[in-house]
């Protein structure tokens, strides 16, 4: 259900292809996103000598290829494997996976609203892509921040709300990390115990289940504190709260504490 692509790819495009059959002179593939057949000539398989093409590709395999030439009249597409870098391959596969996830999420939205998938797609895809650069990027934004970014993009509020609900339920957001250092000192009897208690108090503050707090010694009396959370706003709030709790605990025990955020 991703945004409709042109009928034919352009030279230079990266495409995801499925290997259909292999011959002595190359491999015939189907371009998954266009449902067109193309040829990967043996000379475009590797920059080195290819003794056996099956050492590089096999039937049924999905591979990322670069479009070299397109002849729409003859319905012929020439492709290359050797001209695809590792970075391009990785980015293309990631984009394809994100497109499939976005498609699945919008189908879930259509089921929840009891609307045809095509109608949901028509009301959302173009607006989301124009605002966020990709459908999945927009859905991830909604999972993180709620329906407001989608409403700002022009989606109806009721549709944006449902999309945000589905996105939050189905998208596992990557955690962001913020760091800081604390200097905790206590010259009172059992000072080491008081410092340990201060660190534990920071670790045990009330926080969402998905938020993680890590504390470790840098070099006494300096201690590092790291917070992993779903967004920077929440992470900043938690690290401040954890540091303040530790400093309050050590201060009440007769020690001192200082917190500093680091990049």
C-alpha positions, 0 to 999 in steps of 0.5 A, a space after each residue: 500500500 506504499 505510494 504508487 511507483 512509476 511503471 518503470 524504474 530509472 537508470 541509477 535507481 536501486 531496486 530489490 529483485 528476486 532471482 528467477 533463473 540463472 544461465 551461463 551469461 547471467 541471471 533473470 530477476 523480477 523487480 519486486 517493486 515494479 513486477 518487471 523482469 530484468 537481466 543481471 549480466 554476468 559481467 555486472 555480477 562482480 568487479 572480479 572474475 566470475 567463474 561460476 555465477 552461482 557463487 554470487 547469486 542463486 534462484 529465489 534469492 532477494 538482492 539489491 541491484 542498480 538499474 543501468 538501462 531501461 528499454 520500455 519498447 523492448 521491455 528490457 532492463 539491464 541491472 548491476 550487482 557489482 555497482 551496489 555498495 554495502 551502504 546502498 544495499 543496507 539502506 535499500 533493504 532498510 527502506 524496503 522493510 520500513 515500507 512493508 511495516 508502514 503498509 501493515 500498519 495502515 492495513 491495521 488502521 483500515 481494519 480498526 476503522 472498517 474502511 477500505 485500505 485504499 481509502 485510508 491510503 489515499 487520505 494519508 500516504 501523500 500527506 505523511 510522505 510530504 511532511 516526514 519524508 516517508 510513511 514509516 517515519 511519520 508513523 514512528 513520529 505519531 507513535 512517539 508524539 501522538 496524533 498532533 504531528 499528523 494533524 499538522 500534516 493535514 490528516 483529519 483528527 479522528 484518522 490521525 488519532 487512530 493511526 497514532 494508537 495503532 502506531 504506538 501499539 505496534 511500533 517498538 521505538 528505538 531508545 535514545 540515550 542521554 548521559 551525565 556525570 555526578 560527583 558524590 563525596 561523603 567524609 562521614 563515617 560509612 561514607 562509601 555506604 552513603 554513596 552507594 545508597 545515593 546511587 541506588 536511590 537514583 536507580 530506583 526512582 519511579 519511571 516508565 517500565 521501558 526506561 533504563 538507568 545505568 550507573 557506573 564509576 568513572 573514577 572516584 568520586 565521579 560516577 557516570 549516569 546514562 538514561 535510555 528512553 523513548 524520546 529525549 524529553 522523557 530522558 532529560 526529565 528522568 536523568 535530572 530526577 535521578 541525579 537530584 535524588 542521588 544528590 539529595 540522598 548524599 546531602 542528607 547523609 552529610 555529603 556533597 553532590 554535583 551533577 553535570 550533563 554530558 553529550 
